[in-house]
Amino acid sequence: RKAKGFLEFNPELPLMLCLGGSQGAVRLNEFILDNLARLLNVTQIFHQTGKKNYQTVVSEASFVLAKLPHEIRKRYRPIDYFEKDIRTALIAADVVLSRAGAGGIFETAAFGKPSILVPLPEAANGHQAANAYDYAASGAAIVIEETNLTPDLLLHELKSLLGNQTKLAEMGRAAIAFSKPDSASNLAKIILKLGGYAS
């Protein structure tokens, strides 16, 4: 709640963090913009657009937001890229909408956040789809293939998640378990032991 307030969102309303990496995810951006009014009836949105896409998103979003009541307009905030403050955004988020790169999944998992993953279809050797389904098998995420990504489906999944605090908590615990926060320390111990520096 404090993190939402710090980011100037309403602490009493759910928040979806939309991530597309430093380059942004153009088709995810377009999907958010095309359905912004409907999505804002369900959740606040903190939208990382990617540096190259930021001005375009701001411009297009302004047309949609201008038609909405002031209270609804306040529910949307775009940002070009999180340089250092993604930690606060992840703490504030109730759910994360993201591509399925390994780095993004790891960050989301480390903060124990439920996620909806939309794998990039063009990713080499289908690695994003593989990442997404491996992660979803842990119970921490839902996968929606881009070809199946429709406004009705996303809204259904969001409403189902955000209306079920027990489910959100279960997915959060699964995310933390998947992240294995002690893995670096454990690996270092194994290396030291193999090198004869630890017993």
Secondary structure, 3 states (H helix, E strand, C coil): CHHHHHCCCCCCCCEEEEECCCCCCHHHHHHHHHCHHHHHCCCEEEEECCHHHHHHHHHHHHHHHCCCCHHHHCCEEEECCCCCCHHHHHHHCCEEEECCCHHHHHHHHHCCCCEEECCCCCCHHHHHHHHHHHHHCCCCEEECCHHHCCHHHHHHHHHHHHCCHHHHHHHHHHHHHHHCCCHHHHHHHHHHHHCCCCC
